[in-house]
Structure formats: C-alpha cells, structure tokens
Amino acid sequence: LAGVLSRCSRESDLVARWGGEEFAISTPDSTLPNALRFAERLRQTGQDTPLVIGDLTIKMTISVGVALLGETD
C-alpha cells in the first residue's frame, strides 16, 4: 500500500504512516476539487493493485477522507 500511495503522489506531497493501517498524505498547494480527484485516484489504484505474497493474491480496498486546512476561497 505504501508503494501505491507513493506512486500516486507528487514529489511535493508528504506520504506518512499514521498508525498501524492508517496513512496520511499532505498535498500542499492543492485545491479541494484536485484533492478529491487525488483521493479517488488513490482509492481506485489501491483497488486495482493486488497484493501478491507468494502464491497468495489479496485484493485491497482503501477508505479515503479529505480535509482542507486554511483558506477555502
């Protein structure tokens, strides 16, 4: 999952592990519509990227939330 998040993120974004299964991504200078599109792209990419461990293939699902800090205009 960390690889999926890193591949989908821009160089200026900060991808960090927040807890056991939680991650946070800071996307500076992003508008709310762009952040929502980014969140959907992350969700879809995670769904489309199976996790393969030996002979086992696991399908991932991702829940995503978006929060805006600062000016909303």
JOPEBEL-V489181 format. One record per residue. N is the residue number from 1. RES is the residue in three letters. SS is DSSP state (hx for helix, st for strand, lp for the rest). PHI is phi in whole degrees, -180 to 180 (NA if undefined). D_LAST is the distance of its C-alpha to the last C-alpha in whole Angstrom. Layout:
N & RES & SS & PHI & D_LAST
N & RES & SS & PHI & D_LAST
This chain:
1 & LEU & lp & NA & 33
2 & ALA & hx & -60 & 32
3 & GLY & hx & -64 & 33
4 & VAL & hx & -61 & 31
5 & LEU & hx & -63 & 28
6 & SER & hx & -66 & 29
7 & ARG & hx & -66 & 29
8 & CYS & hx & -82 & 26
9 & SER & lp & -88 & 24
10 & ARG & lp & -82 & 23
11 & GLU & lp & -61 & 25
12 & SER & lp & -82 & 22
13 & ASP & lp & -80 & 21
14 & LEU & st & -115 & 23
15 & VAL & st & -104 & 25
16 & ALA & st & -141 & 27
17 & ARG & st & -80 & 30
18 & TRP & lp & -95 & 29
19 & GLY & lp & -162 & 32
20 & GLY & lp & -54 & 35
21 & GLU & lp & -120 & 33
22 & GLU & lp & -107 & 29
23 & PHE & st & -129 & 27
24 & ALA & st & -129 & 24
25 & ILE & st & -130 & 22
26 & SER & st & -96 & 19
27 & THR & lp & -121 & 17
28 & PRO & lp & -61 & 15
29 & ASP & lp & 61 & 13
30 & SER & lp & -105 & 12
31 & THR & lp & -84 & 10
32 & LEU & hx & -60 & 10
33 & PRO & hx & -60 & 12
34 & ASN & hx & -67 & 14
35 & ALA & hx & -65 & 15
36 & LEU & hx & -66 & 16
37 & ARG & hx & -64 & 18
38 & PHE & hx & -61 & 19
39 & ALA & hx & -61 & 20
40 & GLU & hx & -66 & 22
41 & ARG & hx & -63 & 24
42 & LEU & hx & -61 & 25
43 & ARG & hx & -61 & 26
44 & GLN & hx & -68 & 28
45 & THR & hx & -64 & 30
46 & GLY & hx & -61 & 31
47 & GLN & hx & -65 & 33
48 & ASP & hx & -86 & 34
49 & THR & lp & -112 & 35
50 & PRO & lp & -73 & 39
51 & LEU & st & -95 & 40
52 & VAL & st & -109 & 43
53 & ILE & st & -127 & 46
54 & GLY & lp & 62 & 49
55 & ASP & lp & -90 & 50
56 & LEU & st & -98 & 47
57 & THR & st & -117 & 44
58 & ILE & st & -116 & 41
59 & LYS & lp & -87 & 39
60 & MET & lp & -95 & 35
61 & THR & lp & -128 & 32
62 & ILE & lp & -130 & 29
63 & SER & lp & -100 & 27
64 & VAL & lp & -129 & 23
65 & GLY & lp & -125 & 20
66 & VAL & lp & -127 & 17
67 & ALA & lp & -131 & 15
68 & LEU & lp & -112 & 11
69 & LEU & lp & -111 & 12
70 & GLY & lp & 101 & 9
71 & GLU & lp & -60 & 6
72 & THR & lp & -110 & 4
73 & ASP & lp & -83 & 0
